[in-house]
């Protein structure tokens, strides 16, 4: 479980406290049998990838792993008693995953948060220090990290493909009509 964690370059992603290099270990810690370890991991994940309602580039990157925790729950953890929890039951890795997914779904990006709280002028000053405009900063960072652009095909290539599909469709229609006689 969580094998793909090491395929992501977490150093280029950020969360509330900076580079997200600590996220793989936090996610793995949710699977710990030690209650203190998984409870700390769950709390720390909430604090880093959904800090006070704000989501970050790393928030998007953890979503597939949270779903994996959700659908591949360890059957030994379900409802296992834990005296540290007021209800007496342990919150499982999948329970933490549900909580985090809900939090991320309702969060807002950091740039939008700053804009809402501090106003546009404050945002413009902060971005100007880095030579950026607010319009550029509001682009979804998920796209920057995960989208691999593909070059556009030429009109001639598209035209050839359309003609080939039309020819194939005409041939198929001819076969159908020919068989019905």
BELBEL-V160326 format. One record per backbone hydrogen bond with DSSP energy under -1.0 kcal/mol. NH is the residue of the N-H (numbers start at 1). CO is the residue of the C=O. If there is no record, write none. Layout:
nh: [NH:NH]
co: [CO:CO]
//
This chain:
nh: [5:7:10:12:15:16:18:20:20:23:26:27:28:29:31:32:38:39:40:41:42:43:44:45:46:47:48:49:50:51:54:55:58:59:61:62:66:67:68:69:70:71:72:77:80:82:85:88:90:96:97:98:99:100:101:102:103:104:105:106:107:108:113:114:115:116:117:118:123:124:125:126:127:128:129:130:131:132:137:138:139:144:145:146:147:158:159:160:161:162:163:164:165:166:167:168:169:170:171:172:173:174:175:176:177:178:179:180]
co: [2:4:8:9:18:48:15:10:13:20:22:23:24:25:28:29:34:35:36:37:38:39:40:41:42:43:44:45:46:54:51:108:14:56:57:58:62:63:64:65:66:67:68:74:77:88:82:85:80:92:93:94:95:96:97:98:99:100:101:102:104:53:109:110:111:112:113:114:119:120:121:122:123:124:125:127:128:127:133:134:136:140:141:142:143:154:155:156:157:158:159:160:161:162:163:164:165:166:167:168:169:170:171:172:173:174:175:176]
//
